[in-house]
Amino acid sequence: MKRNNPEKVELHLEVTCKLNLKGSKIVGIAEYTFKNFVTIAELSGFSIDNTYAKIEYHDKNPHIIRHGSIMIKLSGDGKKLTGLLLGYAAEVDNLVTGMFELKKQ
C-alpha cells in the first residue's frame, strides 16, 4: 500500500506527564491538547541506567490507533528529560517523529 507523504509540520505542544519509577520499571500517563482534542497516552518502560530510559506509549482510548517508542535522557541534576519519539498517529495516517524536553515541576 502506497501512502502520500504529507508535508512536514513542526508542532509545539505542551505535554503534562506523570511518571512513576519502581526499580527499573517506569509507568505513567501523558496528556496534551491538539486542535481542541485532549489526548491521554499510557506509558510503560524501563530505565537502561541512571541516565537513559526507553518508554512505549499508546493511546488510552482503545479505539484510537496512536502508539510508539520514546528514548529519554535524564539531565545530570535530575530536573529535565530530553528525548526522541517515533510513532504512528492515526490522525495523520503516518509515522510521526519528534524531539522533546520535559521539565520537573
ZADRENRO-391147 format. One line per 5 residues: number of its first residue (from 1); their letters; for each residue x, y, z of N, C-alpha, C, O. Coordinates in Angstrom, 1 decimal, decimal comma, padded with zeros to 4 digits, always signed. Layout:
NUM> a> X/Y/Z/X/Y/Z/X/Y/Z/X/Y/Z  ...
END
This chain:
1> mkrnn> +000,8/-001,2/+000,0/+000,0/+000,0/+000,0/+000,9/+001,2/+000,0/+001,8/+001,3/+000,8  +000,6/+002,2/-000,9/+001,4/+003,4/-001,0/+000,6/+004,5/-000,4/-000,6/+004,7/-000,7  +001,3/+005,3/+000,5/+000,6/+006,4/+001,1/+001,3/+007,7/+000,6/+002,5/+007,8/+000,4  +000,5/+008,7/+000,6/+001,0/+010,1/+000,2/+001,8/+010,6/+001,5/+001,3/+010,4/+002,6  +002,9/+011,1/+001,3/+003,6/+011,7/+002,4/+003,2/+013,2/+002,6/+003,4/+014,0/+001,7
6> pekve> +002,6/+013,5/+003,7/+002,2/+014,9/+003,9/+003,4/+015,8/+004,1/+004,5/+015,3/+004,4  +003,2/+017,1/+004,0/+004,3/+018,0/+004,3/+004,7/+017,8/+005,7/+003,9/+017,5/+006,6  +006,0/+018,1/+006,0/+006,5/+018,1/+007,4/+005,9/+019,3/+008,1/+005,9/+020,4/+007,5  +005,4/+019,1/+009,3/+004,8/+020,2/+010,0/+005,4/+020,2/+011,4/+005,5/+019,1/+012,1  +005,9/+021,3/+011,8/+006,5/+021,4/+013,1/+005,4/+021,9/+014,1/+004,8/+022,9/+013,9
11> lhlev> +005,3/+021,1/+015,2/+004,3/+021,4/+016,2/+005,0/+021,7/+017,6/+006,1/+021,1/+017,8  +004,5/+022,6/+018,3/+005,0/+022,8/+019,7/+003,8/+022,5/+020,6/+002,8/+023,3/+020,6  +003,9/+021,5/+021,4/+002,8/+021,1/+022,3/+003,2/+021,1/+023,7/+004,3/+020,8/+024,0  +002,3/+021,5/+024,6/+002,6/+021,5/+026,0/+002,0/+020,1/+026,5/+000,8/+019,8/+026,4  +002,9/+019,3/+027,0/+002,6/+018,0/+027,5/+002,8/+017,9/+029,0/+003,8/+018,3/+029,5
16> tckln> +001,8/+017,3/+029,7/+001,9/+017,1/+031,1/+002,1/+015,6/+031,3/+001,3/+014,8/+030,8  +003,1/+015,2/+032,0/+003,4/+013,8/+032,3/+003,5/+013,5/+033,8/+003,9/+014,3/+034,5  +003,0/+012,3/+034,1/+003,2/+011,8/+035,5/+003,9/+010,5/+035,3/+003,3/+009,5/+034,8  +005,1/+010,4/+035,8/+005,9/+009,2/+035,7/+006,2/+008,6/+037,1/+006,5/+009,4/+038,0  +006,1/+007,3/+037,2/+006,5/+006,6/+038,5/+007,5/+005,6/+038,2/+007,5/+004,9/+037,2
21> lkgsk> +008,5/+005,6/+039,0/+009,7/+004,7/+038,8/+009,7/+003,7/+040,0/+009,7/+004,1/+041,2  +009,6/+002,4/+039,7/+009,7/+001,3/+040,7/+010,8/+000,4/+040,3/+010,7/-000,4/+039,4  +012,0/+000,5/+040,9/+013,2/-000,2/+040,5/+013,6/+000,3/+039,1/+013,8/+001,5/+039,0  +013,6/-000,5/+038,1/+013,9/-000,1/+036,8/+012,7/+000,1/+035,9/+012,8/+000,5/+034,7  +011,5/-000,2/+036,4/+010,3/-000,1/+035,7/+009,7/+001,3/+035,8/+009,6/+001,9/+036,8
26> ivgia> +009,2/+001,8/+034,6/+008,6/+003,1/+034,5/+007,1/+003,0/+034,0/+006,9/+002,3/+033,1  +006,2/+003,6/+034,7/+004,8/+003,6/+034,3/+004,3/+005,1/+034,4/+004,8/+005,8/+035,3  +003,3/+005,4/+033,6/+002,8/+006,8/+033,7/+001,8/+007,1/+032,7/+001,3/+006,3/+031,9  +001,4/+008,4/+032,7/+000,4/+009,0/+031,8/+000,9/+010,3/+031,2/+001,6/+011,0/+031,9  +000,7/+010,5/+030,0/+001,0/+011,8/+029,3/-000,3/+012,4/+028,8/-001,1/+011,6/+028,2
31> eytfk> -000,5/+013,7/+028,8/-001,7/+014,3/+028,4/-001,3/+015,6/+027,6/-000,5/+016,4/+028,1  -002,0/+015,8/+026,5/-001,8/+017,0/+025,7/-003,0/+017,3/+024,9/-003,9/+016,5/+024,7  -003,2/+018,6/+024,5/-004,3/+019,0/+023,7/-003,8/+019,5/+022,3/-002,9/+020,2/+022,2  -004,5/+018,9/+021,3/-004,2/+019,3/+019,9/-005,5/+019,5/+019,1/-006,3/+018,6/+019,1  -005,7/+020,7/+018,6/-006,9/+021,0/+017,8/-008,1/+020,7/+018,7/-009,1/+020,1/+018,2
36> nfvti> -008,1/+021,2/+019,9/-009,2/+021,1/+020,9/-009,6/+019,7/+021,2/-010,7/+019,4/+021,7  -008,7/+018,7/+021,0/-008,9/+017,3/+021,4/-007,8/+016,9/+022,4/-006,6/+017,0/+022,1  -008,3/+016,4/+023,5/-007,4/+016,0/+024,6/-006,9/+014,6/+024,3/-007,8/+013,7/+024,1  -005,6/+014,3/+024,3/-005,1/+013,0/+024,1/-004,4/+012,6/+025,4/-003,7/+013,3/+026,1  -004,7/+011,4/+025,8/-004,1/+010,7/+027,0/-003,5/+009,5/+026,6/-004,1/+008,6/+026,0
41> aelsg> -002,2/+009,4/+026,8/-001,4/+008,2/+026,5/-000,9/+007,5/+027,7/-000,5/+008,1/+028,7  -001,0/+006,2/+027,7/-000,4/+005,4/+028,8/+001,1/+005,1/+028,4/+001,4/+004,7/+027,3  +001,9/+005,2/+029,4/+003,4/+005,0/+029,2/+003,9/+003,8/+030,0/+003,4/+003,6/+031,2  +004,8/+003,0/+029,5/+005,4/+002,0/+030,2/+006,8/+001,7/+029,6/+007,0/+001,7/+028,4  +007,7/+001,5/+030,5/+009,1/+001,2/+030,0/+010,0/+000,9/+031,1/+009,6/+000,4/+032,2
46> fsidn> +011,3/+001,1/+030,9/+012,3/+000,7/+031,8/+013,5/+001,7/+031,7/+013,8/+002,2/+030,7  +014,2/+001,8/+032,8/+015,4/+002,6/+032,8/+016,6/+001,7/+032,4/+016,7/+000,5/+032,8  +017,4/+002,2/+031,5/+018,5/+001,4/+031,0/+019,7/+001,6/+032,0/+020,4/+000,6/+032,2  +019,9/+002,7/+032,5/+020,9/+003,0/+033,5/+020,4/+004,3/+034,3/+019,2/+004,6/+034,2  +021,3/+005,0/+035,0/+020,9/+006,2/+035,7/+020,6/+007,4/+034,8/+020,2/+008,4/+035,3
51> tyaki> +020,9/+007,2/+033,5/+020,8/+008,4/+032,6/+019,8/+008,2/+031,5/+019,1/+009,1/+031,1  +019,6/+006,9/+031,0/+018,8/+006,7/+029,9/+017,6/+005,8/+030,2/+017,7/+004,9/+031,1  +016,5/+005,9/+029,4/+015,3/+005,1/+029,6/+014,6/+004,9/+028,2/+014,8/+005,7/+027,3  +013,9/+003,8/+028,1/+013,1/+003,6/+026,9/+011,6/+003,4/+027,4/+011,3/+002,7/+028,3  +010,7/+004,1/+026,7/+009,3/+004,1/+027,1/+008,5/+003,8/+025,8/+008,7/+004,4/+024,8
56> eyhdk> +007,5/+002,9/+026,0/+006,5/+002,7/+024,9/+005,2/+003,4/+025,3/+004,9/+003,6/+026,5  +004,5/+003,9/+024,3/+003,3/+004,6/+024,6/+002,2/+004,2/+023,7/+002,4/+003,7/+022,6  +000,9/+004,3/+024,2/-000,3/+004,0/+023,3/-001,4/+004,8/+023,9/-001,4/+005,2/+025,0  -002,3/+005,2/+023,0/-003,5/+006,0/+023,4/-004,3/+005,2/+024,4/-004,5/+004,0/+024,3  -004,8/+005,9/+025,4/-005,6/+005,2/+026,5/-006,9/+004,7/+025,9/-007,5/+003,7/+026,4
61> nphii> -007,4/+005,4/+024,9/-008,7/+005,0/+024,2/-008,3/+003,9/+023,3/-007,6/+004,1/+022,3  -008,9/+002,7/+023,5/-008,5/+001,5/+022,6/-009,0/+001,7/+021,2/-008,6/+000,9/+020,3  -009,9/+002,6/+020,9/-010,4/+002,8/+019,6/-009,6/+003,8/+018,8/-009,9/+004,0/+017,6  -008,6/+004,4/+019,4/-007,7/+005,3/+018,7/-006,3/+004,7/+018,5/-005,7/+004,3/+019,5  -005,9/+004,6/+017,3/-004,6/+004,0/+017,0/-003,5/+005,1/+017,0/-003,4/+005,8/+016,0
66> rhgsi> -002,8/+005,1/+018,1/-001,7/+006,0/+018,3/-000,7/+005,3/+019,2/-001,0/+005,1/+020,4  +000,5/+005,0/+018,8/+001,5/+004,3/+019,6/+002,9/+004,6/+019,1/+003,1/+005,0/+018,0  +003,9/+004,3/+020,0/+005,2/+004,5/+019,6/+006,2/+004,2/+020,7/+005,9/+003,7/+021,7  +007,4/+004,7/+020,4/+008,6/+004,5/+021,4/+009,2/+005,8/+021,6/+009,3/+006,7/+020,8  +009,8/+005,9/+022,8/+010,5/+007,2/+023,2/+011,8/+006,8/+023,9/+011,8/+005,9/+024,8
71> mikls> +012,9/+007,4/+023,5/+014,2/+007,2/+024,1/+014,4/+008,5/+024,9/+014,3/+009,6/+024,4  +014,8/+008,4/+026,2/+014,9/+009,5/+027,1/+016,3/+009,6/+027,7/+016,9/+008,6/+028,0  +016,7/+010,8/+027,9/+017,9/+011,1/+028,7/+017,6/+012,0/+029,8/+017,0/+013,1/+029,7  +018,0/+011,6/+031,0/+017,8/+012,4/+032,2/+019,0/+013,4/+032,4/+020,2/+012,9/+032,3  +018,7/+014,6/+032,7/+019,8/+015,6/+032,9/+020,6/+015,2/+034,2/+020,1/+014,5/+035,1
76> gdgkk> +021,8/+015,7/+034,3/+022,6/+015,4/+035,5/+022,0/+015,9/+036,8/+022,3/+015,2/+037,8  +021,2/+017,0/+036,8/+020,6/+017,4/+038,0/+019,2/+016,8/+038,3/+018,6/+017,1/+039,3  +018,8/+015,9/+037,4/+017,5/+015,2/+037,6/+016,3/+016,0/+037,4/+015,2/+015,6/+037,7  +016,4/+017,2/+036,8/+015,2/+018,1/+036,6/+014,7/+018,2/+035,2/+013,7/+018,9/+035,0  +015,4/+017,6/+034,3/+014,9/+017,7/+032,9/+015,1/+016,4/+032,1/+016,1/+015,7/+032,3
81> ltgll> +014,1/+016,0/+031,3/+014,2/+014,9/+030,4/+014,2/+015,4/+029,0/+013,4/+016,2/+028,6  +015,1/+014,9/+028,2/+015,1/+015,2/+026,8/+015,0/+013,9/+026,0/+015,5/+012,8/+026,5  +014,5/+013,9/+024,8/+014,4/+012,6/+024,1/+013,9/+012,7/+022,7/+013,6/+013,8/+022,2  +013,8/+011,6/+022,1/+013,3/+011,4/+020,7/+012,1/+010,5/+020,7/+012,1/+009,5/+021,5  +011,1/+010,8/+019,9/+009,9/+010,0/+019,8/+009,8/+009,5/+018,3/+010,0/+010,2/+017,4
86> lgyaa> +009,3/+008,2/+018,2/+009,0/+007,7/+016,9/+007,7/+006,9/+017,1/+007,6/+006,0/+018,0  +006,7/+007,2/+016,3/+005,4/+006,5/+016,5/+004,5/+006,6/+015,3/+004,9/+007,0/+014,2  +003,3/+006,2/+015,5/+002,3/+006,2/+014,4/+001,1/+007,0/+015,0/+000,7/+006,7/+016,1  +000,5/+007,9/+014,2/-000,7/+008,6/+014,6/-001,8/+008,5/+013,6/-001,5/+008,9/+012,4  -002,9/+008,0/+013,9/-004,0/+007,7/+013,0/-004,5/+009,0/+012,4/-004,9/+009,0/+011,2
91> evdnl> -004,4/+010,1/+013,1/-005,0/+011,4/+012,6/-004,2/+011,9/+011,4/-004,8/+012,7/+010,6  -003,0/+011,5/+011,2/-002,2/+011,8/+010,0/-002,0/+010,6/+009,2/-001,4/+010,7/+008,1  -002,4/+009,4/+009,7/-002,2/+008,2/+008,9/-000,8/+008,0/+008,5/-000,5/+007,7/+007,3  +000,1/+008,3/+009,4/+001,5/+008,2/+009,0/+002,4/+008,1/+010,3/+001,9/+008,2/+011,4  +003,7/+007,9/+010,1/+004,6/+007,9/+011,1/+004,8/+009,4/+011,6/+004,7/+010,3/+010,8
96> vtgmf> +005,1/+009,5/+012,9/+005,4/+010,8/+013,5/+006,8/+010,7/+014,2/+007,1/+009,6/+014,8  +007,5/+011,7/+014,2/+008,8/+011,8/+014,9/+008,9/+013,1/+015,6/+008,2/+014,1/+015,3  +009,7/+013,1/+016,7/+009,8/+014,4/+017,4/+010,9/+014,4/+018,4/+011,4/+013,3/+018,8  +011,3/+015,6/+018,8/+012,2/+015,8/+019,9/+011,4/+016,5/+021,0/+010,5/+017,3/+020,7  +011,8/+016,2/+022,2/+011,1/+016,9/+023,3/+012,0/+017,2/+024,5/+013,1/+016,7/+024,6
101> elkkq> +011,5/+018,1/+025,3/+012,1/+018,4/+026,6/+011,0/+018,6/+027,6/+010,1/+019,3/+027,4  +011,2/+017,8/+028,7/+010,2/+017,9/+029,8/+011,0/+018,4/+031,0/+012,1/+017,9/+031,3  +010,3/+019,3/+031,8/+011,0/+019,9/+033,0/+010,1/+019,5/+034,2/+008,9/+019,5/+034,2  +010,8/+019,1/+035,3/+010,2/+018,7/+036,5/+009,6/+019,9/+037,2/+010,2/+021,0/+037,3  +008,4/+019,8/+037,7/+007,7/+020,9/+038,4/+007,7/+020,6/+039,9/+007,1/+021,4/+040,6
END
